[in-house]
Amino acid sequence: MAQAEQQQQRRLLVEEVYQQDNDRGLKFLRPHFHKESHPTIQILGYIGSLVLTFAAYFLVMDHVLPPLALLVVILALAALQAALQLGVFMHIREGRGLAWQMVPLYLVFLIAIGLVGMSIWIMLFKSGVS
């Protein structure tokens, strides 16, 4: 009976040391969430997204810039809006840490680039496909 209790205590001790080691070494994996009583950041993010969308719309509709410059500005506005939405609405900075979210984010970019690339390929060579 005493030997079984010693083994149980030893097992608990090993588990405690393992847990302490994991807490020290893998601290960045612990979830951390920011509590806020009023969603001011989300409201400001929504307003910022609307401003960026309307800016792109009016730049295109009013023909403010030459076509190449307009394309560059529209792509810059799109990248800025994507970063804003990832940070504010997708909570990219909350959770288990940025390291856990970068791999799925890279996969999403890879899939998006593939979809856009294949769509352009089909539009360019549609006479050969149909």
N, C-alpha and C positions, 0 to 999 in steps of 0.2 A: 504494500500500500504506500509506503513512504517513497519507494522508488518511482511509482507512478506519479506522485505529487511532484517529485523533483523533475521528472521529465516534462510535466505540464508547466512548471515554473520556468524551466529552461526554454521551452517552446515559446512561452509568452515573452521572455527576455529577448529571444532572437527576433520575434516579430516586432517588438518595440524598437530594437536597434535598427532593423530594416526600415521601419516607418520613419524614424528620425533621420536616417540616411537619405531616404527618398525626399523628405521634406526639405532638407538642406540642399541636396544636389539638384532637385527638379522643382525648385520653387517657382520658376517661370511657368510651369504647367498648371498651377493652381488657378481656378477661375477667380476673376475679380470683376465685380460689377459696380457700376456707378449708379447710385440712387439719386433721383431728382424728383422734386415734388411737382414741378411744372415743366412741360416739354418745350422749353424755350429753344434749345438747340435744334430740335426737330422742326419747329416753326421757322427758325432762321434758315435752316437748310432747305426747307420747302420754298421759302421766298427767294433764296439764292438760286435754286433750280429754275424757278419761274423767270427770274431776271436773265439768267443765261440763255434760256430757251427763247425768250422774246428778243434778246439781243441778236441771236443767230437769225431769227425770223426776219427782223427788220433789216439786218445787213443784206440778206438775200433779196427781200422784196423791194428795197429801195435802190439796189444796184450801186451801193456805196463804193465798192472796191472793184478793181479788175478781177477777172475770174481766178487767176492763180493765187493772188493775195487773199481773195475771199475764201478759197478752199483752205488755205493755211489757217486763217482766223477761225473758220468754222470747225476745223479739226482741233484747234487749241481750245475752243470753247467746249467742244464735246469731251475732250480729255479732262478739262477742269470740272465739268459737270459730273463725269463718271467718278472722279476722285471725291468730289463732294458727297455724292450719293453713297459711295462705299463707306466713307467715314461716318456719315451721319445716320443713314437709314439701314445700312447693312451691319453696323456696329463692328467694324473691322478691328477696332482697338480694344474691344471688350472680349471677355471670355477667357480661354486658356492661354492666350498669348498670340502674338503675330505669327510665330513660327508654325503653329497649327493651321493657320488660315491661308498661308501663302501657297501651299501646294494645291488646294482646291481652286484658289484664285488663278494660278498659272494654268490649270486645266481648263478653266472657263475661258481664259484668253485664247488658249490653243483651239478650243472648240469654236469660238467666235471667229477667229481668223480662218479656220477651215471652212466654216459656213459661208463667210463673205467671199473667200477665194473660190469656192466651188460655184457660188451664185454668179460671180463675175465670169468664170470659165464657161458656164452654161449660157449666159447672155451673149458672150462673144462668139461662141461656136454653136449657136442653136440650130443653124442650118445643117450642120453636120450631124447633129444628134437626132433631129426629127425625121 
